[in-house]
Each structure stands twice: as C-alpha cells, then as structure tokens.
Amino acid sequence: MKRTGPTNPVLQELIQSLRKESTISQAALWDRVADDLEKPTRQRRVVNVSSISRYTKPNETVVVPGKVLGSGLLAHSVVVAALSFSDGAKERIEQAKGKAITIEQLLKQKPKAKDLKLLG
C-alpha cells in the first residue's frame, strides 16, 4: 500500500512551507521537522512539560513536531513551538512565564533556525 502522507490541508501547507524555507535559508532543521510531521499521527512525537523542563535551559526556544502534553511542572521560562498543545500544557507553559506558539509562527520569527532545540 502506498503511503499518502497527511490529508489535513493545513498540515500539508505547513510541511510545504517548512521545506521551502529549508532550501531558501539552508536550515536543515526545518526539513527534519517537515519529515517528522509527514509521519502518521500515531508515530508523531508526544512530549510532556516535565521533559521540556528537564532538557532545556531558561529562555531557550524548543520545537516539538507533534503534541505537547501537560504532565509535570515547568521550572523556567521557555518558548515552545509545537503542532498542538493540550490545554494543561499551554497553561503550565504560560504560568512559567513562557510562550506556547505554533511551528508556523516560529518559522516566521526564526527562518534561519538559529538557537533552536528539537525535542521529542
């Protein structure tokens, strides 16, 4: 059976823009994120807030090509860009004075993908 990729048109557009930006700015990170987003839903990354707290330093920017869940506590402020967030995860990130944004917003803010960390 041939793999077709995601059928969600918004996700398809995001993957195309990530690939385009990857070639324009020569940032391999965006191509890697696009590869991860093309995977089936069950194989996408799921990251808890506790993992973000454990593997980041204050004021870092993190990309999660999947979903962020609200299990755990966040000890410092972090900018987290992900495909989706649970309500609890957004709440915990904002309580720690961090920001929860979409991958598309981060792509516009940092097209060169400098100082970004991929989690998951």
Residue frames as a rotation matrix with the C-alpha (Angstrom) as fourth column:
MET 1
0.578 0.816 0.000 0.00
0.816 -0.578 0.000 0.00
0.000 0.000 -1.000 0.00
LYS 2
-0.242 -0.670 0.702 1.37
0.648 -0.650 -0.397 3.39
0.722 0.359 0.592 -0.99
ARG 3
-0.226 0.078 -0.971 1.80
0.881 -0.409 -0.237 5.93
-0.416 -0.909 0.024 1.78
THR 4
0.254 0.454 0.854 -0.05
0.817 -0.574 0.062 9.15
0.518 0.682 -0.516 1.02
GLY 5
-0.825 -0.555 0.110 1.01
0.391 -0.700 -0.597 11.40
0.408 -0.450 0.794 3.89
PRO 6
-0.675 0.576 -0.462 -1.24
0.350 -0.302 -0.887 13.70
-0.650 -0.760 0.002 5.88
THR 7
-0.343 0.650 0.678 -4.61
0.892 -0.003 0.453 14.59
0.296 0.760 -0.578 4.38
ASN 8
0.420 0.443 -0.792 -5.13
0.713 -0.701 -0.014 17.71
-0.562 -0.559 -0.610 6.50
PRO 9
0.554 -0.186 0.811 -4.71
0.685 -0.451 -0.572 20.64
0.473 0.873 -0.122 4.06
VAL 10
0.902 -0.252 0.349 -3.41
-0.384 -0.839 0.386 22.98
0.196 -0.483 -0.854 6.79
LEU 11
0.540 -0.723 0.430 -0.73
-0.104 0.450 0.887 20.45
-0.835 -0.524 0.167 7.75
GLN 12
0.426 -0.358 0.831 0.18
0.871 0.409 -0.271 19.88
-0.243 0.839 0.486 4.08
GLU 13
0.774 -0.094 0.627 0.64
0.219 -0.888 -0.404 23.63
0.595 0.450 -0.666 3.62
LEU 14
0.816 -0.493 0.301 2.82
-0.507 -0.360 0.783 23.82
-0.277 -0.792 -0.543 6.76
ILE 15
0.432 -0.664 0.611 5.02
0.398 0.748 0.531 20.96
-0.809 0.014 0.587 5.50
GLN 16
0.515 -0.201 0.833 5.43
0.825 -0.148 -0.545 22.68
0.233 0.968 0.090 2.11
SER 17
0.839 -0.190 0.511 6.37
-0.198 -0.979 -0.038 25.99
0.507 -0.069 -0.859 3.73
LEU 18
0.705 -0.625 0.335 8.88
-0.289 0.177 0.941 24.23
-0.648 -0.760 -0.056 6.02
ARG 19
0.349 -0.570 0.743 10.54
0.767 0.630 0.124 22.54
-0.539 0.527 0.657 3.04
LYS 20
0.645 -0.054 0.762 10.60
0.564 -0.640 -0.522 25.80
0.516 0.767 -0.382 1.06
GLU 21
0.870 -0.308 0.386 12.15
-0.463 -0.778 0.424 27.73
0.169 -0.548 -0.819 3.95
SER 22
0.639 -0.649 0.412 14.66
0.134 0.622 0.772 24.93
-0.758 -0.438 0.484 4.48
THR 23
0.278 -0.541 0.794 16.02
0.955 0.241 -0.171 25.34
-0.099 0.806 0.584 0.95
ILE 24
0.703 0.026 0.711 15.89
0.268 -0.935 -0.231 29.15
0.659 0.353 -0.664 0.95
SER 25
0.697 -0.390 0.602 17.67
-0.683 -0.617 0.390 29.65
0.219 -0.683 -0.697 4.28
GLN 26
0.029 -0.692 -0.722 19.69
-0.292 0.684 -0.668 26.40
0.956 0.230 -0.182 4.11
ALA 27
-0.377 -0.034 0.925 18.41
-0.926 0.025 -0.377 25.32
-0.010 -0.999 -0.041 7.53
ALA 28
-0.670 0.024 -0.742 18.27
-0.232 0.942 0.241 21.53
0.705 0.334 -0.626 7.74
LEU 29
-0.944 0.326 0.056 16.23
0.015 0.211 -0.977 21.70
-0.331 -0.922 -0.204 10.94
TRP 30
-0.227 0.916 -0.332 13.09
-0.797 -0.371 -0.477 22.76
-0.559 0.156 0.814 9.06
ASP 31
-0.163 0.111 -0.980 13.47
-0.784 0.588 0.197 19.81
0.599 0.801 -0.008 6.67
ARG 32
-0.902 -0.213 -0.374 13.78
0.053 0.807 -0.588 17.47
0.428 -0.551 -0.717 9.65
VAL 33
-0.706 0.708 0.022 10.63
-0.266 -0.235 -0.935 18.94
-0.657 -0.666 0.354 11.24
ALA 34
-0.050 0.683 -0.729 8.77
-0.995 -0.099 -0.025 18.52
-0.089 0.724 0.685 7.92
ASP 35
-0.520 -0.208 -0.828 9.86
-0.391 0.920 0.014 14.85
0.760 0.331 -0.560 7.79
ASP 36
-0.985 0.127 -0.120 8.54
0.165 0.443 -0.881 14.30
-0.059 -0.887 -0.457 11.31
LEU 37
-0.451 0.866 -0.216 5.21
-0.551 -0.461 -0.695 15.99
-0.702 -0.194 0.686 10.52
GLU 38
-0.222 0.334 -0.916 4.71
-0.915 0.254 0.314 13.74
0.337 0.908 0.250 7.48
LYS 39
-0.964 -0.164 -0.209 4.62
-0.084 0.935 -0.345 10.67
0.252 -0.315 -0.915 9.72
PRO 40
-0.125 0.957 -0.261 1.28
0.368 0.289 0.884 9.10
0.921 0.015 -0.388 10.67
THR 41
0.340 0.365 0.867 -0.44
-0.541 -0.678 0.498 10.60
0.769 -0.638 -0.034 13.71
ARG 42
0.994 0.099 -0.053 0.39
-0.020 0.621 0.783 7.64
0.111 -0.777 0.619 15.93
GLN 43
0.389 -0.919 -0.062 4.10
0.903 0.394 -0.171 7.95
0.182 0.010 0.983 15.16
ARG 44
0.284 -0.266 0.921 4.37
0.063 -0.954 -0.295 11.69
0.957 0.142 -0.254 15.82
ARG 45
-0.670 -0.682 -0.294 6.21
0.374 0.032 -0.927 12.89
0.641 -0.731 0.234 18.87
VAL 46
0.632 0.767 0.110 4.43
0.197 -0.297 0.934 13.47
0.749 -0.569 -0.339 22.17
VAL 47
-0.504 -0.862 -0.047 6.34
0.392 -0.180 -0.902 15.45
0.769 -0.474 0.429 24.80
ASN 48
0.490 0.619 -0.614 5.36
0.829 -0.111 0.549 16.25
0.272 -0.777 -0.568 28.39
VAL 49
0.785 -0.156 0.600 6.03
-0.214 -0.977 0.025 19.61
0.582 -0.148 -0.800 30.03
SER 50
0.824 -0.502 0.260 8.28
-0.180 0.203 0.962 17.81
-0.537 -0.840 0.077 32.54
SER 51
0.382 -0.698 0.606 10.57
0.858 0.511 0.048 16.70
-0.343 0.501 0.794 29.67
ILE 52
0.522 -0.157 0.838 10.75
0.439 -0.793 -0.422 20.25
0.731 0.588 -0.345 28.36
SER 53
0.883 -0.169 0.438 11.75
-0.443 -0.607 0.660 21.43
0.155 -0.777 -0.611 31.84
ARG 54
0.718 -0.601 0.351 14.35
0.172 0.642 0.747 18.67
-0.674 -0.476 0.564 32.17
TYR 55
0.169 -0.676 0.718 16.09
0.914 0.379 0.142 19.13
-0.368 0.632 0.682 28.81
THR 56
0.377 -0.026 0.926 16.05
0.573 -0.778 -0.256 22.93
0.727 0.627 -0.279 28.41
LYS 57
-0.612 -0.556 -0.562 17.66
0.788 -0.485 -0.379 25.94
-0.062 -0.675 0.735 29.99
PRO 58
0.114 0.692 -0.713 15.92
0.519 -0.653 -0.552 29.24
-0.847 -0.307 -0.433 30.78
ASN 59
0.282 0.193 -0.940 14.90
-0.450 -0.838 -0.307 31.36
-0.847 0.510 -0.150 27.76
GLU 60
-0.831 -0.507 0.230 15.59
-0.066 0.500 0.864 28.63
-0.553 0.702 -0.449 25.18
THR 61
0.018 0.812 -0.583 13.39
-0.957 -0.156 -0.246 28.01
-0.291 0.562 0.775 22.15
VAL 62
-0.684 -0.164 0.710 12.15
-0.165 0.984 0.068 24.46
-0.710 -0.070 -0.700 21.59
VAL 63
-0.271 0.593 -0.758 10.46
-0.944 -0.008 0.331 22.84
0.191 0.805 0.562 18.57
VAL 64
-0.573 0.206 0.793 8.20
-0.209 0.899 -0.384 19.81
-0.793 -0.386 -0.472 19.10
PRO 65
-0.702 0.323 -0.635 6.97
-0.673 -0.009 0.740 18.27
0.233 0.946 0.224 15.80
GLY 66
-0.535 0.591 -0.604 3.94
0.492 0.799 0.345 16.79
0.686 -0.112 -0.719 17.50
LYS 67
0.484 0.820 0.306 1.87
0.088 -0.393 0.915 17.40
0.871 -0.416 -0.262 20.62
VAL 68
-0.737 -0.618 0.272 2.84
-0.174 -0.216 -0.961 18.84
0.653 -0.756 0.051 24.00
LEU 69
0.251 0.801 -0.543 1.03
0.431 0.410 0.804 17.36
0.867 -0.436 -0.243 27.00
GLY 70
0.316 0.012 0.949 0.65
-0.485 -0.857 0.173 18.99
0.815 -0.515 -0.265 30.41
SER 71
0.869 -0.018 -0.494 2.13
0.373 0.681 0.630 16.33
0.325 -0.732 0.599 32.69
GLY 72
-0.041 -0.923 -0.383 4.72
0.991 0.013 -0.136 17.79
0.130 -0.385 0.913 35.05
LEU 73
0.765 0.198 -0.612 5.86
0.382 -0.906 0.185 21.26
-0.518 -0.375 -0.769 36.00
LEU 74
0.424 -0.625 0.655 7.96
0.640 -0.305 -0.706 23.80
0.641 0.719 0.271 34.14
ALA 75
0.351 -0.374 -0.858 10.62
0.873 -0.201 0.445 25.43
-0.339 -0.905 0.256 36.32
HIS 76
-0.494 -0.590 -0.639 11.75
0.257 -0.801 0.541 28.19
-0.831 0.102 0.547 33.94
SER 77
0.432 0.680 -0.592 10.53
-0.354 -0.476 -0.805 30.29
-0.829 0.558 0.036 31.02
VAL 78
-0.666 -0.540 0.515 10.81
0.230 0.507 0.830 28.65
-0.710 0.672 -0.213 27.60
VAL 79
-0.089 0.613 -0.785 9.39
-0.901 -0.385 -0.198 29.37
-0.424 0.690 0.587 24.15
VAL 80
-0.565 -0.006 0.825 7.76
0.092 0.993 0.070 26.16
-0.820 0.116 -0.561 22.89
ALA 81
-0.233 0.471 -0.851 6.64
-0.954 -0.282 0.106 25.75
-0.190 0.836 0.515 19.27
ALA 82
-0.769 0.042 0.638 4.56
-0.003 0.998 -0.070 22.67
-0.639 -0.056 -0.767 18.51
LEU 83
-0.848 0.529 0.033 1.94
0.151 0.181 0.972 21.29
0.508 0.829 -0.234 16.16
SER 84
0.252 0.946 0.202 -0.58
-0.070 -0.191 0.979 21.21
0.965 -0.261 0.019 19.01
PHE 85
-0.841 -0.433 0.324 -0.85
-0.307 -0.110 -0.945 21.68
0.445 -0.895 -0.040 22.77
SER 86
-0.172 0.792 -0.587 -3.17
0.836 0.432 0.338 20.25
0.521 -0.432 -0.736 25.38
ASP 87
0.585 0.474 0.658 -4.97
0.093 -0.845 0.527 22.86
0.806 -0.247 -0.538 27.48
GLY 88
0.941 -0.242 -0.238 -2.95
0.268 0.099 0.958 21.90
-0.208 -0.965 0.158 30.56
ALA 89
0.084 -0.967 0.241 0.34
0.983 0.120 0.136 22.23
-0.161 0.226 0.961 28.70
LYS 90
-0.017 -0.032 0.999 -0.45
0.501 -0.865 -0.019 25.76
0.865 0.501 0.031 27.49
GLU 91
0.855 0.434 0.283 -1.48
-0.035 -0.496 0.867 26.73
0.517 -0.752 -0.409 30.99
ARG 92
0.753 -0.608 -0.249 1.72
0.521 0.320 0.791 25.36
-0.402 -0.726 0.558 32.58
ILE 93
-0.118 -0.809 0.576 3.98
0.975 -0.205 -0.088 26.98
0.189 0.551 0.813 30.00
GLU 94
0.113 0.240 0.964 2.30
0.231 -0.950 0.210 30.37
0.966 0.199 -0.163 30.47
GLN 95
0.972 0.206 -0.114 2.44
0.140 -0.120 0.983 30.03
0.188 -0.971 -0.145 34.29
ALA 96
0.366 -0.918 -0.154 6.23
0.777 0.210 0.593 29.71
-0.512 -0.336 0.790 34.00
LYS 97
0.390 -0.115 -0.914 6.30
-0.225 -0.974 0.026 32.98
-0.893 0.196 -0.405 32.00
GLY 98
-0.691 -0.602 0.401 6.97
0.198 0.376 0.905 31.08
-0.695 0.705 -0.141 28.78
LYS 99
-0.173 0.616 -0.769 5.26
-0.869 -0.462 -0.175 31.17
-0.463 0.638 0.615 25.40
ALA 100
-0.314 0.183 0.932 3.36
0.333 0.940 -0.073 28.44
-0.889 0.287 -0.356 23.57
ILE 101
-0.030 0.234 -0.972 3.33
-0.762 -0.634 -0.129 29.17
-0.647 0.737 0.198 19.82
THR 102
0.875 0.343 0.341 2.73
-0.027 0.739 -0.673 27.24
-0.483 0.580 0.656 16.61
ILE 103
0.018 -0.884 0.467 5.52
0.691 0.349 0.633 25.97
-0.723 0.311 0.617 14.38
GLU 104
0.286 0.179 0.941 4.30
0.901 -0.385 -0.201 28.35
0.327 0.905 -0.272 11.66
GLN 105
0.989 0.074 0.128 4.75
0.021 -0.929 0.371 31.36
0.146 -0.364 -0.920 13.96
LEU 106
0.498 -0.866 0.035 8.27
0.052 0.070 0.996 30.23
-0.866 -0.494 0.080 14.87
LEU 107
0.074 -0.430 0.900 9.11
0.944 0.321 0.075 29.75
-0.321 0.844 0.430 11.19
LYS 108
0.637 0.225 0.737 8.24
0.522 -0.830 -0.197 33.42
0.568 0.510 -0.646 10.58
GLN 109
0.964 -0.254 0.076 10.20
-0.225 -0.629 0.744 34.58
-0.141 -0.735 -0.663 13.64
LYS 110
0.117 -0.969 0.218 13.35
-0.568 0.115 0.815 32.49
-0.815 -0.220 -0.536 13.07
PRO 111
0.892 0.289 -0.348 13.66
-0.443 0.406 -0.799 31.41
-0.090 0.867 0.490 9.43
LYS 112
0.111 -0.940 -0.323 17.39
-0.770 0.124 -0.626 30.67
0.628 0.318 -0.710 9.82
ALA 113
0.801 0.327 -0.501 16.61
0.025 0.818 0.575 28.18
0.598 -0.473 0.647 12.66
LYS 114
-0.325 -0.938 0.121 19.40
-0.059 -0.108 -0.992 29.52
0.944 -0.330 -0.020 14.84
ASP 115
-0.872 -0.151 0.465 19.41
-0.457 -0.087 -0.885 28.64
0.174 -0.985 0.007 18.57
LEU 116
0.254 0.967 -0.016 16.53
-0.925 0.248 0.289 26.17
0.284 -0.059 0.957 18.27
LYS 117
-0.791 -0.428 0.437 16.33
-0.555 0.803 -0.219 22.81
-0.257 -0.415 -0.873 20.01
LEU 118
-0.122 0.714 -0.689 14.35
-0.673 0.451 0.586 19.88
0.730 0.535 0.425 18.61
LEU 119
-0.647 -0.044 0.761 12.65
-0.704 0.419 -0.574 17.78
-0.294 -0.907 -0.302 21.30
GLY 120
0.378 0.923 0.066 10.84
-0.875 0.380 -0.301 14.51
-0.303 0.056 0.951 21.18
